[in-house]
Amino acid sequence: MKITLYHNPNCSKSRKTLELLEENGIEPSIVTYLTEPPAAATILRLANLLSLTVAELLRKGEAEVSNAADLPSLDDDAALAGWIQKHPIALQRPIAVDEDGDRAVIGRPPENVLELLQQ
């Protein structure tokens, strides 16, 4: 099983999600998204895999989001994905993607990642 984890090592939920994967014998490919922001197309793919709108991937409590003067319409997935690419702190975290099964979960709570391990 190939798992990609969009990870913030400073986030306790992200660290716990990584720990749960490792405890289950999975060594995920880690994308430290704050330093390696995903492309807008990747953000659109994540939203699709999660069956969410791009707006639902926003961490609306982040000052970067609530104070943004350049935030596009929450109904414009493409523009919003481009905005998140420029402001990766606004992306929900962690996001684990089963690359083989084209499935994804948000690790809030971290135990959500266990859904990917069930076939």
C-alpha positions, 0 to 999 in steps of 0.5 A: 500500500502506497500512502502519501501524507500531507504532513505538518510536523508541528501539528500534534494530529499530524504527528499522531497520524504518522505514528499510527501509519508507522505502527501499522507497518506503513512508511508513507511518502511525506509531503511537508506541505508548508515547505513543499506546497501542493500544486493547485491541481493536487489540491483539486485532486485531494478535494475530489478524493475526499468528496469535499469542496476546496472550501471545505479543505480550508482551515477557516480558523487560521489568521491567514484565512480569516484576515485574507484580503485576496481570498477568492470566492469560496464557490470557485474551486480552481481559484481557491486551490490556487490561493491555497497553493500560495497559502499552504498554512490554510490547508486542512491537515493532515491528509493521507492518500491511498495512492493505489486505491484513490482514497483519502482521509483527513486525520482529524481525528488521527484514527481516521487514517485507519480507514485507509488500511481496511480493504 
